[in-house]
Amino acid sequence: MTSKKHLFKVVFFQKDNIFEIYAKQVFESDMYGFIVVEDILFGEASSVLVDPSEEKLRNLFGDVTRTFIPIHSIIRIDEVEKQGSAKIIKSKGSTGQNNISQFPSGHFPKDSDNS
């Protein structure tokens, strides 16, 4: 009987970037409000083609054995069959406005009816 190896795609944002990484283990942390991501995977380094986004992720997470991501920064976690390319995407729209913000934003409309 063969055991299925799990592979997860974790999409989260930090500042003005959306990070998409692949990992073997993802679980809830003992520290309240964090998700643990372990065994981060990167594509095979090729001397012919270098993806600058994946290279930046490799520099950021290459020596990391475990990272704790705040749960409110997580956009999505998928269990996938195949590993894709890790990448960093700018989250700014064409108007220069940020189209993703953290929850809660701290900006609540004032209720003028309840004085």
C-alpha atoms as an extended CHARMM CRD file, in Angstrom:
* protein
*
       115  EXT
         1         1  MET       CA              0.0000000000        0.0000000000        0.0000000000  PROA      1               0.0000000000
         2         2  THR       CA              1.4840000000        3.3550000000       -0.9980000000  PROA      2               0.0000000000
         3         3  SER       CA              0.9630000000        6.4250000000        1.1000000000  PROA      3               0.0000000000
         4         4  LYS       CA             -0.0730000000        9.5780000000       -0.6680000000  PROA      4               0.0000000000
         5         5  LYS       CA              2.3900000000       12.4430000000       -0.3150000000  PROA      5               0.0000000000
         6         6  HSD       CA              0.6960000000       15.7520000000        0.3510000000  PROA      6               0.0000000000
         7         7  LEU       CA              1.5990000000       18.8960000000       -1.5550000000  PROA      7               0.0000000000
         8         8  PHE       CA              0.0920000000       22.2920000000       -0.7860000000  PROA      8               0.0000000000
         9         9  LYS       CA             -0.0380000000       25.5650000000       -2.6530000000  PROA      9               0.0000000000
        10        10  VAL       CA             -0.1930000000       28.4680000000       -0.1910000000  PROA      10              0.0000000000
        11        11  VAL       CA             -1.1900000000       31.9140000000       -1.4450000000  PROA      11              0.0000000000
        12        12  PHE       CA             -0.7860000000       34.8280000000        0.9550000000  PROA      12              0.0000000000
        13        13  PHE       CA             -0.0830000000       38.5350000000        0.8570000000  PROA      13              0.0000000000
        14        14  GLN       CA              2.4550000000       40.7120000000        2.5600000000  PROA      14              0.0000000000
        15        15  LYS       CA              2.6470000000       44.4600000000        1.9790000000  PROA      15              0.0000000000
        16        16  ASP       CA              2.0580000000       44.9960000000       -1.7580000000  PROA      16              0.0000000000
        17        17  ASN       CA              2.8980000000       41.4570000000       -2.8760000000  PROA      17              0.0000000000
        18        18  ILE       CA              1.0270000000       38.2010000000       -3.2800000000  PROA      18              0.0000000000
        19        19  PHE       CA              3.2270000000       35.1880000000       -2.5770000000  PROA      19              0.0000000000
        20        20  GLU       CA              2.4830000000       31.7630000000       -4.0520000000  PROA      20              0.0000000000
        21        21  ILE       CA              4.5940000000       28.9940000000       -2.5410000000  PROA      21              0.0000000000
        22        22  TYR       CA              4.5010000000       25.2000000000       -2.4520000000  PROA      22              0.0000000000
        23        23  ALA       CA              5.0950000000       23.1380000000        0.6810000000  PROA      23              0.0000000000
        24        24  LYS       CA              4.8700000000       19.5860000000        1.9510000000  PROA      24              0.0000000000
        25        25  GLN       CA              3.2610000000       20.4670000000        5.2880000000  PROA      25              0.0000000000
        26        26  VAL       CA              0.7240000000       23.1160000000        6.3190000000  PROA      26              0.0000000000
        27        27  PHE       CA             -1.0390000000       23.1600000000        9.6710000000  PROA      27              0.0000000000
        28        28  GLU       CA             -2.4480000000       25.3780000000       12.3840000000  PROA      28              0.0000000000
        29        29  SER       CA              0.1350000000       26.7610000000       14.8000000000  PROA      29              0.0000000000
        30        30  ASP       CA              0.0720000000       26.5510000000       18.5750000000  PROA      30              0.0000000000
        31        31  MET       CA              0.5240000000       30.3160000000       18.4390000000  PROA      31              0.0000000000
        32        32  TYR       CA             -2.9750000000       31.6980000000       18.0490000000  PROA      32              0.0000000000
        33        33  GLY       CA             -3.6620000000       33.2570000000       14.6430000000  PROA      33              0.0000000000
        34        34  PHE       CA             -0.8330000000       31.6880000000       12.6380000000  PROA      34              0.0000000000
        35        35  ILE       CA             -0.5190000000       28.9670000000       10.0110000000  PROA      35              0.0000000000
        36        36  VAL       CA              2.7000000000       26.9240000000        9.9180000000  PROA      36              0.0000000000
        37        37  VAL       CA              4.2670000000       26.1570000000        6.5350000000  PROA      37              0.0000000000
        38        38  GLU       CA              7.0970000000       23.5970000000        6.5150000000  PROA      38              0.0000000000
        39        39  ASP       CA              9.2730000000       22.0270000000        3.8320000000  PROA      39              0.0000000000
        40        40  ILE       CA              8.9080000000       24.8000000000        1.2720000000  PROA      40              0.0000000000
        41        41  LEU       CA              9.6070000000       23.5470000000       -2.2500000000  PROA      41              0.0000000000
        42        42  PHE       CA             11.1810000000       25.3380000000       -5.1980000000  PROA      42              0.0000000000
        43        43  GLY       CA             11.5220000000       24.3240000000       -8.8270000000  PROA      43              0.0000000000
        44        44  GLU       CA             14.7390000000       22.8310000000      -10.0990000000  PROA      44              0.0000000000
        45        45  ALA       CA             17.3650000000       25.4880000000      -10.7440000000  PROA      45              0.0000000000
        46        46  SER       CA             18.1940000000       25.6550000000      -14.4260000000  PROA      46              0.0000000000
        47        47  SER       CA             21.2670000000       27.3690000000      -15.8160000000  PROA      47              0.0000000000
        48        48  VAL       CA             19.3780000000       28.2590000000      -19.0050000000  PROA      48              0.0000000000
        49        49  LEU       CA             16.2830000000       29.9560000000      -17.5900000000  PROA      49              0.0000000000
        50        50  VAL       CA             16.1040000000       31.8140000000      -14.2660000000  PROA      50              0.0000000000
        51        51  ASP       CA             12.7670000000       33.1140000000      -12.9820000000  PROA      51              0.0000000000
        52        52  PRO       CA             13.5850000000       36.2650000000      -10.9490000000  PROA      52              0.0000000000
        53        53  SER       CA             10.4050000000       35.8990000000       -8.8750000000  PROA      53              0.0000000000
        54        54  GLU       CA             11.2130000000       32.3220000000       -7.8730000000  PROA      54              0.0000000000
        55        55  GLU       CA             14.8470000000       33.2650000000       -7.2720000000  PROA      55              0.0000000000
        56        56  LYS       CA             13.7080000000       36.0090000000       -4.8710000000  PROA      56              0.0000000000
        57        57  LEU       CA             11.5110000000       33.4830000000       -3.0300000000  PROA      57              0.0000000000
        58        58  ARG       CA             14.4270000000       31.0560000000       -2.8830000000  PROA      58              0.0000000000
        59        59  ASN       CA             16.5400000000       33.8110000000       -1.2900000000  PROA      59              0.0000000000
        60        60  LEU       CA             13.7630000000       34.6670000000        1.1950000000  PROA      60              0.0000000000
        61        61  PHE       CA             12.7870000000       31.1240000000        2.1830000000  PROA      61              0.0000000000
        62        62  GLY       CA             15.7660000000       28.9910000000        1.1230000000  PROA      62              0.0000000000
        63        63  ASP       CA             17.1700000000       28.5120000000        4.6390000000  PROA      63              0.0000000000
        64        64  VAL       CA             13.7770000000       28.5350000000        6.3840000000  PROA      64              0.0000000000
        65        65  THR       CA             12.6880000000       25.2380000000        7.9040000000  PROA      65              0.0000000000
        66        66  ARG       CA              9.3580000000       26.5490000000        9.2170000000  PROA      66              0.0000000000
        67        67  THR       CA              7.5260000000       29.8230000000        8.6460000000  PROA      67              0.0000000000
        68        68  PHE       CA              4.5470000000       31.2180000000       10.5380000000  PROA      68              0.0000000000
        69        69  ILE       CA              2.0910000000       33.1700000000        8.3880000000  PROA      69              0.0000000000
        70        70  PRO       CA             -0.6360000000       35.2680000000       10.0440000000  PROA      70              0.0000000000
        71        71  ILE       CA             -3.9940000000       33.6860000000        9.2760000000  PROA      71              0.0000000000
        72        72  HSD       CA             -5.4580000000       37.0040000000        8.0900000000  PROA      72              0.0000000000
        73        73  SER       CA             -2.7520000000       37.1680000000        5.3830000000  PROA      73              0.0000000000
        74        74  ILE       CA             -3.7240000000       33.8000000000        3.8840000000  PROA      74              0.0000000000
        75        75  ILE       CA             -5.7140000000       34.1050000000        0.6760000000  PROA      75              0.0000000000
        76        76  ARG       CA             -5.9430000000       30.4160000000       -0.1390000000  PROA      76              0.0000000000
        77        77  ILE       CA             -4.4710000000       26.9860000000        0.6330000000  PROA      77              0.0000000000
        78        78  ASP       CA             -4.9230000000       24.2090000000       -1.9350000000  PROA      78              0.0000000000
        79        79  GLU       CA             -3.8190000000       20.5940000000       -1.8610000000  PROA      79              0.0000000000
        80        80  VAL       CA             -2.4620000000       19.9710000000       -5.3540000000  PROA      80              0.0000000000
        81        81  GLU       CA             -1.2240000000       17.0130000000       -7.3790000000  PROA      81              0.0000000000
        82        82  LYS       CA              1.7260000000       18.7540000000       -9.0630000000  PROA      82              0.0000000000
        83        83  GLN       CA              4.0990000000       21.4790000000       -8.0190000000  PROA      83              0.0000000000
        84        84  GLY       CA              3.9110000000       24.6740000000      -10.0160000000  PROA      84              0.0000000000
        85        85  SER       CA              6.2140000000       27.6370000000      -10.1360000000  PROA      85              0.0000000000
        86        86  ALA       CA              6.5700000000       29.6480000000       -6.9340000000  PROA      86              0.0000000000
        87        87  LYS       CA              6.0640000000       33.3380000000       -7.6160000000  PROA      87              0.0000000000
        88        88  ILE       CA              5.5820000000       36.8320000000       -6.2690000000  PROA      88              0.0000000000
        89        89  ILE       CA              2.8780000000       38.9980000000       -7.8430000000  PROA      89              0.0000000000
        90        90  LYS       CA              2.4210000000       42.7270000000       -7.2910000000  PROA      90              0.0000000000
        91        91  SER       CA             -1.0640000000       43.2900000000       -5.8660000000  PROA      91              0.0000000000
        92        92  LYS       CA             -1.4900000000       46.8260000000       -7.1580000000  PROA      92              0.0000000000
        93        93  GLY       CA             -4.1920000000       47.3500000000       -9.7730000000  PROA      93              0.0000000000
        94        94  SER       CA             -3.7730000000       49.4180000000      -12.9300000000  PROA      94              0.0000000000
        95        95  THR       CA             -4.9390000000       52.5480000000      -11.0750000000  PROA      95              0.0000000000
        96        96  GLY       CA             -2.1540000000       52.2140000000       -8.5000000000  PROA      96              0.0000000000
        97        97  GLN       CA             -4.6730000000       51.4250000000       -5.7690000000  PROA      97              0.0000000000
        98        98  ASN       CA             -4.1040000000       48.3580000000       -3.6620000000  PROA      98              0.0000000000
        99        99  ASN       CA             -6.8160000000       45.8240000000       -4.5240000000  PROA      99              0.0000000000
       100       100  ILE       CA             -6.1440000000       43.5850000000       -1.4890000000  PROA      100             0.0000000000
       101       101  SER       CA             -6.1140000000       44.7020000000        2.1250000000  PROA      101             0.0000000000
       102       102  GLN       CA             -5.7090000000       42.9540000000        5.4300000000  PROA      102             0.0000000000
       103       103  PHE       CA             -8.7330000000       42.1240000000        7.5370000000  PROA      103             0.0000000000
       104       104  PRO       CA             -9.7230000000       43.9410000000        9.6720000000  PROA      104             0.0000000000
       105       105  SER       CA             -8.7380000000       47.1550000000        7.9980000000  PROA      105             0.0000000000
       106       106  GLY       CA             -9.5210000000       49.3460000000       10.9990000000  PROA      106             0.0000000000
       107       107  HSD       CA            -11.5660000000       51.7260000000        8.8820000000  PROA      107             0.0000000000
       108       108  PHE       CA            -15.1780000000       51.4650000000        9.8940000000  PROA      108             0.0000000000
       109       109  PRO       CA            -17.8430000000       53.8740000000        8.6280000000  PROA      109             0.0000000000
       110       110  LYS       CA            -19.2840000000       56.1760000000       11.2600000000  PROA      110             0.0000000000
       111       111  ASP       CA            -22.9220000000       55.4960000000       12.0030000000  PROA      111             0.0000000000
       112       112  SER       CA            -24.4790000000       58.9590000000       11.9690000000  PROA      112             0.0000000000
       113       113  ASP       CA            -27.9400000000       57.6010000000       12.8840000000  PROA      113             0.0000000000
       114       114  ASN       CA            -26.8270000000       56.3080000000       16.3200000000  PROA      114             0.0000000000
       115       115  SER       CA            -25.7040000000       59.3810000000       18.2320000000  PROA      115             0.0000000000
